[in-house]
Amino acid sequence: MRGIVGWGVHLPRHRLDRGQIAALVGVGGGAGTRVVASYDEDTTTMAVEAGRIVVRDAGAAPDAVWLATTTPAYLDKTNATAVHAALRLAQSVPAYDAVGSVRSTSGALRAALDGSGSALVVASDLRTGRPGSAEESAGADAAAAVLVGGPDDGPVLAELLGRGSATAEFLDRWREPGAIGSRVWEERFGETKYVPLGLDALGAALRSAAVDTDEVDMLVVAGLHERACAALATSSGVATDRIADRLAGSVGNPGAAQPLLLLARALEQAEPGRVVVLLTLSDGADCFVFRTTAAIAGHRSSRPVASQVLVGAPVDYGRYLAWRGLLAVEPARRPEPARPSASAAGRSVDWKFGLSSPEGVLAEQEGTVTTFTVDRLAYSPSPPVVFAVVDFDDGERLPVELTDVAAADVSVGMRVEMTFRRLFTADGIANYFWKARPVRGGDD
């Protein structure tokens, strides 16, 4: 028996009210909110956060790591190695990227299910578009991860019963390297292609699993073509009340992360013995049929999707545009930081990426702010900078930058936890390290 051993999701703290978009640019927007990554988050840092939840909840390190994304921080360099380092995994554990399209997530998941041992599959994406575009308002930023394995790797929570795929070459969505957002062909064309392919993949997967349509308890349909996803759900033969909510109004569509995000949400809601089907549309269709086991009754994620969806802090549309480099604002009149040293970083991987030392692992500890300062002169992509001295619960003390909190809300005695972030980027090199943020429990 092989399947899902654990899962974790990271939804960034900030929320953009779509109503602000049309008020500024005159077009676009809509109702609801979309999740927005902070200025110091990218697909690598979000992948680390989702992976940390899985590893912490499962209590075991994976035997391999896969990172799927359409917006990697680097090309010609493996991004999954930073996730590997931040999770403090052994050198013998391989780490691979799967990049380019939403289908990368299905490919990584399939590879993990086909393999032996345990594998951490992380999908992370930043979805951006031209100001006022549907791509901008409908998108989202998020990461989701699943730990795949067998009984030797921990209790299997959802067993793989079968799967199916359908592949076809057609031009529905494309993005040139470096472009702000994707371009899309006429919507009806994509729908006419995706619906038959999706039905073929769904039928093949159900036959492989020896499951009838009326036995499906939850159908998760993921993909960037909203119209095709809706049409496929209607044509699937699965009852309407068994179609999973795509979280379009509260989260948005986080591209490569959406399949695992929606799967995690479905598994959180599932009781033992439920058939959960994941169907993803991207350059064809991929379908996975799972059945939850008795072990899922005792599993609780330390940061449930439902709780993360309900909380968040608003971000103004103008600040969001500045964070994404779509609005040129006057920079601080301070020298920009120098390019990080590759040799120096290579000598301090355990500390820089894992925040670990011979005295302990600070990355997984909480602490208390003993003093802090608000610096309005230091360079920052989003000033001001708040530095704090944190006393960790094991007795260690560390000066560290704070994030995900307004300067006015910081106070002595505040409880904080560590989060992996990008300090800055210089000469194309992302300088990753750890910051502190207010403690976010399972309900926050």
C-alpha positions as CSV (number, residue, x, y, z in Angstrom):
1,M,0.0,0.0,0.0
2,R,1.5,3.4,-1.1
3,G,-0.1,6.8,-0.8
4,I,-0.2,10.0,1.2
5,V,1.5,9.9,4.6
6,G,1.2,13.6,5.4
7,W,0.5,17.1,4.0
8,G,1.1,20.7,4.7
9,V,0.1,24.0,3.2
10,H,1.5,27.5,3.5
11,L,-0.8,30.4,2.7
12,P,1.0,33.8,3.0
13,R,-0.3,36.2,5.5
14,H,-1.4,39.0,3.2
15,R,-4.8,39.4,1.4
16,L,-5.6,41.7,-1.5
17,D,-9.2,42.9,-1.8
18,R,-9.9,42.6,-5.5
19,G,-12.1,45.6,-5.4
20,Q,-9.1,47.8,-5.1
21,I,-7.8,46.9,-8.5
22,A,-10.4,48.6,-10.7
23,A,-10.4,51.6,-8.3
24,L,-6.8,52.2,-9.3
25,V,-6.4,51.0,-12.9
26,G,-10.0,51.3,-14.1
27,V,-10.4,47.7,-15.1
28,G,-10.2,44.2,-13.6
29,G,-10.7,43.3,-10.0
30,G,-13.9,41.6,-8.9
31,A,-15.2,40.3,-5.6
32,G,-13.4,38.5,-2.8
33,T,-9.7,38.4,-1.9
34,R,-6.6,36.7,-3.2
35,V,-3.6,35.5,-1.2
36,V,-0.5,37.6,-1.7
37,A,3.1,36.6,-0.8
38,S,5.1,39.2,1.1
39,Y,8.0,41.1,-0.5
40,D,10.4,38.7,1.2
41,E,8.7,35.5,0.0
42,D,9.2,33.6,-3.2
43,T,8.5,30.0,-4.4
44,T,11.5,28.6,-2.5
45,T,10.7,30.2,0.8
46,M,7.0,29.2,0.6
47,A,8.1,25.7,-0.3
48,V,10.2,25.5,2.8
49,E,7.3,26.6,5.0
50,A,4.9,24.0,3.5
51,G,7.6,21.3,3.8
52,R,8.3,22.2,7.4
53,I,4.7,21.5,8.4
54,V,4.8,18.1,6.7
55,V,8.1,17.0,8.3
56,R,7.1,18.3,11.7
57,D,3.7,16.6,11.7
58,A,5.0,13.3,10.3
59,G,8.0,13.3,12.6
60,A,10.2,11.8,9.9
61,A,12.5,13.1,7.2
62,P,11.8,12.1,3.5
63,D,14.1,10.0,1.4
64,A,13.8,12.4,-1.6
65,V,12.5,16.0,-2.3
66,W,10.6,17.3,-5.4
67,L,9.9,21.0,-6.0
68,A,7.3,21.8,-8.6
69,T,6.7,25.4,-9.7
70,T,6.1,27.6,-12.8
71,T,8.0,30.5,-11.2
72,P,11.4,29.3,-10.0
73,A,13.7,31.7,-8.2
74,Y,16.6,30.3,-10.3
75,L,17.2,28.7,-13.7
76,D,20.4,26.7,-14.3
77,K,20.3,26.0,-10.5
78,T,18.3,23.5,-8.6
79,N,15.9,25.4,-6.3
80,A,14.9,22.2,-4.3
81,T,18.4,22.1,-2.8
82,A,17.6,25.2,-0.7
83,V,14.4,23.5,0.5
84,H,16.6,20.4,1.3
85,A,19.1,22.6,3.3
86,A,16.4,24.5,5.2
87,L,14.8,21.2,6.2
88,R,18.2,20.0,7.4
89,L,18.1,16.8,5.4
90,A,21.0,14.4,5.0
91,Q,23.4,14.8,2.1
92,S,22.3,11.4,0.7
93,V,18.7,12.7,0.2
94,P,18.3,13.8,-3.5
95,A,16.4,17.0,-4.4
96,Y,15.0,17.7,-7.8
97,D,13.1,20.6,-9.5
98,A,10.1,20.0,-11.8
99,V,9.4,23.4,-13.4
100,G,7.5,25.0,-16.3
101,S,3.8,24.3,-16.0
102,V,1.1,23.2,-13.6
103,R,1.6,19.7,-15.0
104,S,5.0,19.7,-13.2
105,T,3.1,19.0,-10.0
106,S,1.4,15.9,-11.4
107,G,4.7,14.7,-12.8
108,A,6.4,15.1,-9.4
109,L,3.6,13.4,-7.6
110,R,3.5,10.5,-10.1
111,A,7.3,10.0,-9.7
112,A,7.0,9.9,-6.0
113,L,4.2,7.4,-6.0
114,D,6.2,5.2,-8.5
115,G,9.3,5.3,-6.3
116,S,10.3,3.5,-3.2
117,G,10.9,5.0,0.3
118,S,9.3,8.3,1.2
119,A,9.3,11.5,-1.0
120,L,8.3,15.0,-0.2
121,V,6.5,16.6,-3.1
122,V,6.2,20.4,-2.7
123,A,4.4,22.6,-5.2
124,S,4.8,26.4,-4.9
125,D,3.8,29.3,-7.1
126,L,3.6,33.0,-7.4
127,R,0.9,34.1,-9.9
128,T,1.2,37.6,-11.3
129,G,-0.3,39.3,-14.3
130,R,-0.5,42.7,-15.9
131,P,-2.3,45.3,-13.7
132,G,-6.1,44.9,-14.2
133,S,-5.8,41.5,-15.9
134,A,-7.9,38.5,-15.1
135,E,-4.6,36.7,-14.5
136,E,-3.8,39.1,-11.7
137,S,-7.1,39.1,-9.9
138,A,-7.8,35.4,-10.2
139,G,-4.2,34.3,-9.2
140,A,-2.8,33.6,-5.8
141,D,0.5,32.8,-4.1
142,A,0.9,29.6,-2.0
143,A,2.7,26.4,-1.5
144,A,1.4,22.9,-0.6
145,A,3.2,19.7,0.1
146,V,2.5,16.0,0.5
147,L,4.7,13.3,1.9
148,V,4.4,10.1,-0.2
149,G,5.3,6.7,1.2
150,G,4.3,3.3,2.3
151,P,3.6,1.6,5.7
152,D,7.3,1.6,6.5
153,D,7.3,5.4,6.3
154,G,4.4,6.0,8.6
155,P,0.7,5.5,8.7
156,V,-0.7,5.8,5.1
157,L,-3.6,8.3,5.4
158,A,-4.8,8.0,1.8
159,E,-4.0,5.0,-0.3
160,L,-3.5,5.3,-4.0
161,L,-6.1,3.1,-5.8
162,G,-5.5,4.0,-9.4
163,R,-4.6,6.8,-11.9
164,G,-5.0,7.8,-15.5
165,S,-3.5,10.4,-17.9
166,A,-4.3,11.9,-21.2
167,T,-1.8,14.0,-23.2
168,A,-2.2,16.3,-26.2
169,E,-0.3,19.1,-27.8
170,F,-2.3,22.3,-28.2
171,L,-1.6,26.0,-27.5
172,D,-3.9,27.1,-24.6
173,R,-1.6,29.1,-22.3
174,W,2.0,30.3,-22.7
175,R,4.5,32.6,-21.1
176,E,7.8,33.7,-22.4
177,P,10.7,33.7,-19.9
178,G,10.7,36.9,-18.0
179,A,7.2,37.9,-18.9
180,I,4.9,39.4,-16.2
181,G,2.1,37.0,-16.8
182,S,0.7,34.3,-19.1
183,R,-1.2,34.8,-22.4
184,V,-4.2,32.7,-23.1
185,W,-5.9,31.6,-26.3
186,E,-9.6,32.0,-26.8
187,E,-11.4,30.3,-23.8
188,R,-13.8,28.2,-25.8
189,F,-10.9,26.5,-27.6
190,G,-9.3,25.4,-24.4
191,E,-12.6,24.1,-23.1
192,T,-13.1,22.0,-26.2
193,K,-9.7,20.4,-25.7
194,Y,-9.6,20.0,-21.9
195,V,-13.0,18.5,-21.2
196,P,-12.6,15.4,-23.4
197,L,-9.1,14.9,-22.1
198,G,-10.2,15.2,-18.5
199,L,-13.0,12.8,-19.0
200,D,-10.6,10.3,-20.6
201,A,-8.2,10.6,-17.7
202,L,-10.9,10.4,-15.1
203,G,-12.5,7.3,-16.7
204,A,-9.1,5.6,-17.0
205,A,-8.3,6.3,-13.3
206,L,-11.6,5.0,-12.1
207,R,-11.3,1.8,-14.1
208,S,-7.8,1.4,-12.8
209,A,-9.1,1.8,-9.2
210,A,-12.2,-0.4,-9.8
211,V,-14.3,2.5,-8.6
212,D,-17.6,3.7,-10.1
213,T,-18.5,7.4,-10.5
214,D,-21.2,7.2,-7.9
215,E,-18.6,5.9,-5.4
216,V,-16.5,9.1,-5.6
217,D,-16.9,11.0,-2.3
218,M,-14.9,14.1,-3.3
219,L,-13.7,15.2,-6.8
220,V,-11.0,17.8,-6.8
221,V,-10.6,19.6,-10.2
222,A,-7.5,21.8,-10.5
223,G,-6.1,23.8,-13.3
224,L,-5.6,27.4,-14.6
225,H,-8.4,27.2,-17.2
226,E,-11.4,28.0,-14.9
227,R,-14.0,27.6,-17.6
228,A,-12.7,24.1,-18.5
229,C,-12.5,23.1,-14.8
230,A,-16.1,24.1,-14.2
231,A,-17.3,22.3,-17.4
232,L,-15.5,19.2,-16.5
233,A,-16.9,19.1,-13.0
234,T,-20.4,19.3,-14.5
235,S,-19.7,16.6,-17.1
236,S,-17.9,14.2,-14.7
237,G,-21.1,12.5,-13.5
238,V,-20.1,13.2,-9.9
239,A,-22.8,14.8,-7.8
240,T,-22.6,18.5,-7.4
241,D,-22.3,18.4,-3.6
242,R,-19.2,16.1,-4.0
243,I,-17.3,18.6,-6.1
244,A,-14.6,20.3,-4.0
245,D,-14.6,24.1,-3.6
246,R,-11.8,25.6,-5.6
247,L,-11.4,28.4,-3.0
248,A,-11.5,31.0,-5.9
249,G,-13.2,33.7,-3.8
250,S,-11.0,33.5,-0.7
251,V,-7.6,32.3,-1.9
252,G,-7.4,32.5,-5.7
253,N,-5.7,30.1,-8.1
254,P,-2.0,29.4,-7.0
255,G,-1.2,27.6,-10.2
256,A,1.2,24.7,-9.6
257,A,0.3,24.7,-5.9
258,Q,-3.4,24.4,-6.5
259,P,-3.6,20.6,-7.0
260,L,-1.9,19.8,-3.7
261,L,-3.6,22.7,-1.9
262,L,-7.1,21.4,-2.8
263,L,-6.1,17.8,-2.2
264,A,-4.9,18.7,1.3
265,R,-8.2,20.6,2.0
266,A,-10.2,17.5,0.8
267,L,-8.2,15.2,3.0
268,E,-8.7,17.4,6.0
269,Q,-12.5,17.1,5.5
270,A,-12.5,13.3,4.8
271,E,-13.5,10.5,7.1
272,P,-12.0,7.0,6.8
273,G,-13.0,5.0,3.8
274,R,-13.7,8.0,1.5
275,V,-12.7,8.0,-2.2
276,V,-11.0,11.3,-3.1
277,V,-10.1,12.0,-6.7
278,L,-7.6,14.6,-7.8
279,L,-8.0,15.6,-11.5
280,T,-5.6,18.3,-12.9
281,L,-5.9,19.9,-16.3
282,S,-2.6,21.1,-17.8
283,D,-1.4,20.3,-21.3
284,G,-3.7,17.2,-21.0
285,A,-5.1,15.7,-17.8
286,D,-3.8,13.6,-14.9
287,C,-6.0,11.9,-12.4
288,F,-5.2,10.1,-9.1
289,V,-7.8,8.1,-7.1
290,F,-7.2,7.8,-3.3
291,R,-9.1,6.1,-0.5
292,T,-8.6,7.4,3.0
293,T,-7.6,4.9,5.6
294,A,-8.6,4.5,9.3
295,A,-5.4,6.3,10.2
296,I,-6.8,9.6,8.9
297,A,-9.2,9.8,11.8
298,G,-6.3,10.5,14.2
299,H,-4.4,12.9,11.9
300,R,-4.6,16.6,12.4
301,S,-2.5,19.1,10.6
302,S,-0.7,21.6,12.8
303,R,-1.8,24.4,10.4
304,P,-5.1,23.3,8.7
305,V,-6.0,24.9,5.3
306,A,-9.4,26.0,6.7
307,S,-7.8,28.0,9.5
308,Q,-5.3,29.6,7.2
309,V,-8.0,30.6,4.8
310,L,-9.9,32.4,7.5
311,V,-7.1,34.7,8.7
312,G,-4.9,37.2,7.1
313,A,-3.8,40.8,7.0
314,P,-4.9,43.2,4.2
315,V,-2.4,44.7,1.8
316,D,-3.0,47.8,-0.3
317,Y,-3.0,47.3,-4.1
318,G,-0.3,49.9,-4.5
319,R,2.0,48.1,-2.1
320,Y,1.3,44.8,-3.8
321,L,2.3,46.3,-7.2
322,A,5.5,47.7,-5.6
323,W,6.4,44.3,-4.1
324,R,6.0,42.7,-7.5
325,G,8.1,45.3,-9.3
326,L,5.1,46.5,-11.3
327,L,5.1,50.0,-9.7
328,A,8.3,51.9,-9.6
329,V,8.6,53.8,-6.3
330,E,11.3,56.0,-5.0
331,P,13.9,53.8,-3.3
332,A,15.5,54.5,0.1
333,R,18.5,56.7,-0.4
334,R,20.9,54.1,0.9
335,P,23.4,51.9,-0.9
336,E,21.8,48.7,-2.2
337,P,23.3,45.5,-0.6
338,A,26.3,43.9,-2.2
339,R,26.0,40.5,-3.9
340,P,26.0,37.6,-1.4
341,S,29.2,35.6,-1.4
342,A,28.8,32.0,-2.7
343,S,31.9,30.8,-0.9
344,A,30.8,32.3,2.5
345,A,27.3,30.9,2.1
346,G,28.8,27.5,1.3
347,R,30.8,27.5,4.5
348,S,27.8,28.2,6.7
349,V,24.9,26.1,5.1
350,D,23.8,24.6,8.4
351,W,23.4,28.0,10.0
352,K,22.3,30.1,7.0
353,F,19.7,27.6,5.7
354,G,19.0,25.3,8.6
355,L,19.4,27.9,11.5
356,S,21.1,25.1,13.4
357,S,24.3,25.1,15.5
358,P,26.0,22.8,17.9
359,E,23.8,24.3,20.6
360,G,20.6,23.4,18.9
361,V,18.1,24.1,16.1
362,L,16.6,27.5,16.5
363,A,14.4,27.2,13.4
364,E,11.9,25.0,15.2
365,Q,11.8,27.0,18.5
366,E,9.7,29.8,19.7
367,G,11.0,32.9,21.5
368,T,10.1,36.1,23.1
369,V,11.0,39.7,22.0
370,T,13.0,41.3,24.7
371,T,13.7,44.6,22.9
372,F,13.3,46.0,19.4
373,T,14.0,48.9,17.2
374,V,12.2,50.4,14.1
375,D,14.9,51.4,11.5
376,R,13.6,53.8,8.8
377,L,17.1,54.3,7.3
378,A,18.3,50.8,6.6
379,Y,17.8,49.4,3.0
380,S,14.7,47.4,2.6
381,P,12.3,46.6,-0.4
382,S,9.5,47.4,2.0
383,P,10.6,49.8,4.8
384,P,10.7,50.3,7.7
385,V,12.8,47.4,9.0
386,V,12.0,46.1,12.5
387,F,14.9,44.4,14.3
388,A,14.4,42.6,17.6
389,V,16.4,40.7,20.1
390,V,14.8,37.4,20.7
391,D,15.3,35.1,23.7
392,F,14.6,31.5,22.6
393,D,13.0,29.0,24.9
394,D,16.2,27.0,25.2
395,G,18.0,30.0,26.5
396,E,19.8,31.3,23.4
397,R,19.5,34.9,22.3
398,L,19.6,36.2,18.7
399,P,19.1,39.6,17.0
400,V,16.8,39.0,14.1
401,E,14.6,40.9,11.6
402,L,10.8,40.6,12.1
403,T,8.3,40.0,9.3
404,D,4.5,39.6,8.8
405,V,3.9,42.3,11.4
406,A,3.4,46.1,11.2
407,A,5.9,48.1,13.2
408,A,3.1,49.6,15.3
409,D,2.0,46.1,16.4
410,V,5.4,45.0,17.8
411,S,5.8,44.9,21.5
412,V,8.2,43.6,24.2
413,G,7.1,40.2,25.3
414,M,5.6,39.2,21.9
415,R,6.0,35.6,21.1
416,V,7.6,34.8,17.8
417,E,8.6,31.8,15.7
418,M,11.1,31.5,12.9
419,T,10.3,31.6,9.1
420,F,12.5,31.1,6.1
421,R,12.6,34.3,4.0
422,R,14.6,36.1,1.3
423,L,16.5,39.1,2.8
424,F,17.2,40.7,-0.6
425,T,18.3,39.8,-4.2
426,A,21.5,41.3,-5.6
427,D,23.0,40.6,-9.0
428,G,20.4,37.9,-9.4
429,I,21.4,36.1,-6.2
430,A,18.7,35.5,-3.6
431,N,20.1,36.0,-0.1
432,Y,18.0,33.6,2.0
433,F,18.0,33.5,5.8
434,W,15.6,33.3,8.7
435,K,13.3,36.0,10.2
436,A,10.9,36.0,13.1
437,R,7.2,36.5,12.9
438,P,4.4,36.5,15.5
439,V,3.5,33.0,16.5
440,R,0.8,31.5,14.3
441,G,-0.8,28.5,15.8
442,G,-3.2,26.0,14.1
443,D,-6.0,28.6,14.3
444,D,-3.9,31.5,12.9
